[in-house]
Amino acid sequence: MNSRNHLGDIEITDPQAMRALAHPVRLAILDHLQRHGPATATQLAPHVGATPTVTSWHLRHLAGFGLIRDSEPGPDRRQRRWEAVARGFRFESPQDPADEEGRSAARVLSQQMFLRRADVPNRWADEVEPGLDTTWRRLAGLADTRVVVSADELAAIEDGIERILAPYVVRDPEERPADSRGVRLMRYVLPEDGEQQDGPAS
């Protein structure tokens, strides 16, 4: 595991695995298993926009790349249950400029992930925010901060954020406060073009 991987994510380095995951149904399957725990193809199907048969095919494909695995059987032992191998996943574009396959695969997966998350803020504002009490509503919101940094400094910022988050991500459910609830923290790290940056960082 990468020494900066404080959240215990599975690290995807195989371009074929990246391309396998770069599919709307597979991303939805993995997201659901990571957020809600083990499930069968039949249970997953309504949440991922596919029939149980198609969902089962995608599950086996994800398992072939080590992203999910068999889970303990449920009450109906005839139903195969699946679970994610980790709470999250991460991948990087290869540093080697000659690794065109890896760079292309990472780009395709990034694009699919951006597409999948694009509507999350709007849906939250329409469906969730109106029902929040004052305390949670005050803590919610959007931060859009621009900084001028080196690549090493950006890596240090990302590492620092993960160090802060890690104790809350990896703790056991019984250690959570009674009044806790799920909170989605979305981070878009978007380096600008390589032109010289002048002026303040705002």
C-alpha positions in Angstrom: 0.0 0.0 0.0 1.2 3.5 -0.8 2.6 5.2 2.3 0.3 8.1 1.5 -2.8 5.9 1.3 -4.0 6.7 4.8 -7.6 5.6 4.0 -6.8 2.0 3.2 -8.1 2.3 -0.4 -7.4 -0.5 -2.9 -4.8 0.9 -5.4 -5.5 0.2 -9.0 -2.4 0.2 -11.2 -3.4 -2.3 -14.0 -4.7 -0.4 -17.1 -7.0 -3.3 -17.8 -8.6 -3.0 -14.3 -9.0 0.8 -14.8 -10.8 0.2 -18.1 -12.9 -2.5 -16.6 -14.0 -0.1 -13.8 -14.6 2.7 -16.3 -18.2 1.7 -16.9 -21.3 3.3 -15.4 -22.8 0.1 -14.1 -19.6 -1.2 -12.6 -18.9 2.1 -10.9 -22.4 2.0 -9.5 -22.0 -1.5 -8.2 -18.7 -0.8 -6.5 -20.0 2.4 -5.0 -23.1 0.6 -3.6 -21.1 -2.2 -2.1 -18.6 0.2 -0.5 -21.4 2.3 1.0 -24.0 -0.3 1.9 -22.1 -3.5 2.4 -22.6 -7.0 0.9 -25.4 -7.6 -1.6 -26.6 -10.0 -4.3 -27.0 -9.2 -7.9 -30.8 -9.1 -7.5 -30.5 -6.6 -4.6 -28.0 -4.5 -6.5 -29.9 -4.4 -9.8 -32.5 -1.7 -9.0 -29.7 0.6 -7.7 -27.3 0.2 -10.7 -29.7 0.4 -13.6 -29.3 -3.2 -14.9 -31.1 -6.5 -14.8 -30.0 -9.1 -12.2 -28.4 -11.1 -15.0 -26.4 -8.2 -16.4 -25.5 -7.1 -12.9 -24.2 -10.6 -12.2 -22.0 -10.5 -15.3 -20.6 -7.1 -14.2 -20.0 -8.5 -10.7 -18.0 -11.4 -12.0 -16.0 -9.0 -14.2 -15.1 -6.8 -11.2 -14.2 -9.9 -9.1 -11.8 -11.0 -11.9 -9.8 -7.8 -11.3 -9.8 -8.2 -7.5 -12.1 -5.2 -6.8 -14.9 -7.3 -5.1 -15.1 -10.8 -3.7 -17.5 -13.3 -2.3 -19.1 -12.4 1.0 -20.5 -14.5 3.8 -23.8 -16.1 2.6 -27.0 -14.4 3.7 -30.2 -16.1 4.9 -30.8 -17.5 1.4 -27.7 -19.5 0.8 -28.6 -20.0 -2.9 -28.0 -16.3 -3.5 -24.4 -15.4 -4.1 -23.4 -12.3 -2.1 -20.6 -9.9 -3.0 -18.6 -7.3 -1.0 -16.0 -4.7 -1.9 -12.5 -5.5 -1.0 -11.9 -2.0 0.5 -13.8 1.1 1.5 -12.5 3.0 -1.5 -10.2 2.9 -4.5 -7.5 5.1 -6.0 -5.5 5.2 -9.1 -2.9 7.5 -10.7 -1.9 8.3 -14.2 1.6 6.7 -14.8 4.6 9.0 -14.4 6.3 7.3 -17.4 5.2 9.4 -20.5 5.9 6.3 -22.6 3.1 4.4 -20.8 0.4 5.4 -23.2 -1.8 2.5 -22.3 -1.8 3.4 -18.6 -2.3 7.1 -19.2 -5.2 6.5 -21.5 -6.9 4.0 -19.1 -6.5 6.5 -16.2 -8.0 9.2 -18.3 -11.0 7.1 -19.3 -11.7 6.1 -15.7 -11.3 9.8 -14.5 -13.8 10.9 -17.1 -16.4 8.3 -16.0 -15.9 9.3 -12.4 -16.4 13.0 -13.2 -19.6 12.1 -15.2 -20.9 10.0 -12.3 -20.4 12.7 -9.7 -21.4 15.7 -11.8 -25.0 15.8 -10.6 -24.4 15.0 -7.0 -24.3 18.6 -5.7 -27.5 19.5 -7.6 -29.4 16.4 -6.3 -28.2 17.1 -2.8 -29.4 20.7 -3.0 -32.8 19.6 -4.3 -33.4 16.5 -2.3 -31.4 16.6 1.0 -30.6 20.1 2.0 -34.2 21.4 2.4 -34.7 18.7 5.1 -31.6 19.3 7.1 -31.8 20.9 10.5 -30.0 24.2 11.2 -26.8 22.6 12.6 -26.1 20.4 9.7 -27.2 23.0 7.2 -24.7 25.5 8.6 -21.9 22.9 8.2 -22.7 22.0 4.6 -21.6 24.0 1.6 -19.1 24.5 -1.1 -15.4 25.5 -0.9 -13.7 26.6 -4.1 -10.1 27.6 -3.3 -7.3 28.3 -5.7 -3.7 28.0 -4.7 -0.4 28.4 -6.5 1.8 25.5 -5.5 4.5 23.1 -6.8 3.7 19.4 -7.5 5.4 18.4 -4.3 3.4 21.0 -2.3 0.1 19.8 -3.9 1.0 16.2 -2.9 1.7 17.4 0.7 -1.7 19.1 0.8 -3.5 16.0 -0.4 -1.5 13.9 2.2 -2.4 16.3 5.0 -6.1 16.2 4.1 -6.1 12.4 4.1 -4.3 12.3 7.5 -7.1 14.4 8.9 -9.8 12.2 7.4 -8.3 8.8 8.1 -9.3 8.4 11.8 -13.0 9.0 10.8 -12.9 6.8 7.7 -11.3 3.7 9.2 -12.8 3.7 12.7 -15.2 0.9 13.6 -18.9 1.7 13.3 -19.4 1.2 17.1 -16.9 4.0 17.7 -19.0 6.6 15.9 -21.0 9.1 18.1 -24.7 8.4 18.4 -25.6 11.6 16.5 -23.3 10.9 13.6 -24.5 10.7 10.0 -22.9 10.1 6.6 -21.3 13.1 5.0 -19.9 13.2 1.5 -16.7 15.2 1.2 -16.0 15.7 -2.5 -12.5 16.9 -3.5 -11.7 18.0 -7.1 -8.0 18.6 -7.5 -7.7 20.3 -10.8 -4.3 21.7 -11.8 -4.4 24.5 -14.3 -2.3 24.7 -17.4 1.4 25.2 -17.2 1.6 28.9 -17.8 3.4 31.1 -15.2 1.1 31.9 -12.4 1.2 35.6 -11.3 -0.7 37.5 -8.7 -2.6 36.3 -5.6 -3.7 32.7 -5.3 -7.4 33.5 -4.8 
